[in-house]
Amino acid sequence: MGHQRWAGGRHATVVLVLAALSLSGCAWTGTVPALGSTPERPATTDPRHRPFPPIDEAALSPRQKAFLATAKVEYQAQRPGKHYSEGIEEQWCADFVSWIAKESGRPFANIHTGGWRVPGVYTLTETLQKAGAWRPVGSGYTPKLGDVVIYEPTSPWGHHTNYMLAIDHGKLITIGGNEEGGVSISEREMNAQLKIVGYGAR
């Protein structure tokens, strides 16, 4: 984990904080390869400052276009987590996914409250299942732009959720909240090690 250079007390504190994050969901670990550069914006390994990946909108549905427009706004804004969680201090990956769904015109209906915000990965999975939108890995479903992605607790992300933007040369490109402290665009090899549980077809 790269914390060995820290002495005693600080090392113990970091380990405890990471453990707490993994239990609450939405914990993010590891590094992400750089996406390509543009003339306006050079390549960077910081997933909060990469150029938004180019996406051909000609073939997108109106729902996908609304999602993409909303996602671009939130990526540029880099708002704090409390913006998406209605002011509550918590792990906010599912809050971000909920906010994007609401703002793009397709809000979730939380199975416990009926509200738009679904503040946990387990509850988000159940909400997608109840809505008939759940597509488990292995079902033959091909994910598309705007789909919710749900990861196992043992994934490189921890127990996490974000949105799919594209699959490019075997790599899954996503946008999510509570990643590297903000709203991030990430690119990872789409293989068994990614430990995706399933998708929310939106």
N, C-alpha and C positions, 0 to 999 in steps of 0.2 A: 504493500500500500504506500510505500515511500515515506512512512512516518518514523523510521528507525533513527533518523538524525535528530529527532526531538528528545529532550531529556524527560525522564520520569513522569512528573505530574502532567505536563502538557500532552505527552504521548497517551497516558491513560485517559485524559479528558477527551481527546480526539477519538479514541476507540469507542468510548461510551456514547459520544454523539453519533458516530456512524452506526452503531448498533441500534440506537433509538430511531434513527431515520429509516433503517431497513424494516423495523417492525411496523412503522406507521404507514408504509407505502410511499411510492414516488421517490425512493432514494435513487440517486444517480451516481454511478461510479465509472471510472475509466476515462480514456481519451477517445476522441473522435477524429477520423481522418479529415483533412481539409477538402472542401469543395473547390471547384474551379474559380478562377478570378474573372473579373470583367474590367474593361478599361476604366470604369468609374470606381471600382472597388477591388483592391488586390486580394488574393487568396489569403485566408487566415485560418488558424486552427481554433480560434475562439468561436464556438457555435452560436454565440449571440450577435456576431458581427459579420457573418458570412453574407455574400450576396444571396438573395432569394433565388432558388433554382429556376431556370427558365422553363416555363410550362406553356405548351401550345393550348390556348383556350378555345380554339375553333370547334373541337369535338366535345367540349364539356357540356353537361346538362346545366340548366339554370341553377339547380341546387348546388352543383359543384362550383359554378362561378361565384355564387354568393359565399360559399365557404372560403374559396381562395381569396376573394377580396377582403373578407374579415380577417383571415389568417395573416395576410400581408400587413394590414393595419396594426395588428397586435404585435407582430414581429418588429416593426419599426418603432412602435411606442415603447416597448420594453417596460411595461408597467410592473409594479410590485405585486407579489402574490395576493395581498389583501384585496386588491382590486377585483380579483376573480372569486374570492371566497367570502364576499360580503363583509369584509373587515375582520374576519376570524383568522387568527394566527394558527396555521396548520400546513401540512404538506399539501401542495395545491395543484398537482398534475391533473387530477380529476376535475377540480374546480375550473382549470383552464379549458379542458375539453368541454365541460358544460357551458362555459361562457361563449365559446366559439359556436357551439350548437345553437344557443339562444340568439346570439347576435346575427347569425346567418339565416335565421327564420325557421329552424327546426329544433326547438328546445326539447330536452328530455323531460320525462315525467318521473321524478324520483319515486321509486316503489314504496318508500316509507312516508314521504311528505307530500308527494304530488307536485312539488316545486321544480323549477328548472335546474337548480344546482344539485349535483350528485357529488358529495364530498369524499368519496372513497372508491378505490378500485374495485373492491368486492361488490359494493352496492351498484356501481356503474355496470359491472358485468351482469348482475341480476336485472337491472333496469333494461339493458339491451335484450336480454333473454325474454323478458315479459313483453317487450314491444315487438317481438318477432324479428329483431334485427341482428341476432347473434349468429355468427358463422365460425364454428370452431375450426382450428387447424386440422387438416385431414379430411374435411368435408368436401373438398374439391372446389371450394370457392376461391376465385381469383380476386384479391383485394384491389381496390381502386382509389383514386384520389378522393380525399375527404372521409375515408373510412377511419373509424376509431381502431387503434391497435392496443391490445391488452397483453401484458407480459407476466410471466410467472414471477413469484418472489425471488427465485434463484437466478433470474436473468441478469445480464450485465447492468441493466438499469435498476435492479431491485424490482419490487412490486410496483408497476408503473403503467401509465397509459399516455398515449399521444396520438397524433393524426398522421396518416400516410399521405405523402405528397407524390411519390413516384417509386418505381423500381427501375433502377438503371444499372445494366450490366451486373445483375445479381446482387446489387446493393439496395437496401431499403432506405429511402430518404424520408424523414419525418420532421414534423414541427410539434413541439411540446412545451409545456410550462413546467417550472421547477426543475429545469435542467441547467446545470452550471450556474444556478442562481438567477435564472431569467427565462425568457422565451427563446428557445434555441432550435436551430436546424441541424439535424444530425444525419449521418450516413454510416450504415453498418452492413456488413455482409449478412445476407438473408439466408441463414442456415440454422441448423438445429441448436447451435450454441446461443442463438438470440432468444430462444425459449418463448416464442409467442404462443399464447393460449388460444387466441382467436381475434375476430374482427367484429366491429359494429358496423354493419352496412348502412350507410347514410345516403 
